[in-house]
């Protein structure tokens, strides 16, 4: 009986090795982090679990990442558990607030002016109007007055202008339909649009929109370009180009503010970006595939109009939005047409900080990995509830120096389970089970035969 118990115990141990051994080995096996070229340790400030863990991506991480940052991964250093995250640029305040008003008392003097009155119902802050009038090519003066009772009027703006120029096929068009006024909270505004030089009859005021526009308070960082290159194209449409090298790939560009020497101008522009000057590509030729170095095409970021009007009706727009486009090289194209090229003396380039947010689960050491051209875009649940985590507190962290990943490009021993390195153990366990089960069956048959004889 004792012998049978020993054999049964051996069989159980061997079976556990066969069934649970590979599963245990798989549980302890780290992920394929050998596919990432660089890593950096994330240092947390003292704090308790809960809420949001937040840190900024350093420039050296941005420079090594893919253009969409999809190869960034965060792992726990001991368990190699992958942690979800999201990248964002911080909370941006609403820059424009629409103000509702009742438009009434439409009057006009034929051939001279058209007027409307806006009632906001109460004292309401506003500092900008958008005025829509008919026509394709015009320049019309605008006068804005304010009142608390709709009877006594005080002059706010006397010589503002709205403009429209429609393209003739050889150059782009232009609209300037907004008028800035000193910020006021009067309940009533009176808007008068004067006929332009070529206007006859009555110029209708189709629509007026009112806004309170706040200053841009987005948290940005200035960029010091490594170099600048200027090119003037004398052939039509006679463009001026400026190219800046910003030194680092994947910068989230916010705004380009130009320092232009001219007092009065109005020019169409286009702005482009890219992360590299050239790249190696494989092309199929008669002799098979060959690697060629080709220029990287420019990616269009935006287009619009820059202008400045001096004098009593001063107005300007020399800040170009870049919409958080990621680029190292920035290219500005200004269309001069038949005018002399603008004097772009200097430029102020701003970028947005790339912040990373993730769930603050505890004090496990976290490691950031970057530099994997084949990494797919990750999908994490945290992108849907990260803002809610902020209400429970924010724990700050920093990313340490970027260093080469020692596991990059090679198979490390810990990536291969002990059972895979020693397959004889599985075979030995299987043989043990067969021998033990066979011995038990043999003894059971003999006991049964002996019982029948007796």
Buried (B, 14 or more C-beta within 10 A) or exposed (E): EEEBEEBEEBBEBBBEBBEEBBEBBEEEBBBEBBBBBBBBBBEBEEBEEBBBBBBBBBBBBBBBBBBEBBBBBBBBEEEBBBBBBBBBBEEEEEEEEEBEBEEEEEEBEEEEBBBBBBBBEEEBEBBBBEBBBEEEEBBBBBBBBBBEEBEEBEEBBEEBBBBBBEEEEEBBEBEBBBBBBEEBEBBBBBBBBBBBEEBEEBBBBEEBBBBBBEEBEBEBBEBEBEEEEEEEBEEEBBBBBBBBBBBBBBBBBBBBEBEBEBEEBBBBBBBBBBBEEEEEEEEEEEEEEEEEEEEEEBBEBBBBBBBBBEEEBEBBBBBBBBEBBBBBBBBBBBBBEEEEBBEBEEBEBBBBBBBBBBBBEEEBEBBBBBBBEEBEEBEBEBBEEBEEBEEEEBBEBEBEEBEEBEBBEEEEEEBEBEBEEEEEBBEEBBEBBEBBBEBBEEEEEEEEEEEEEE
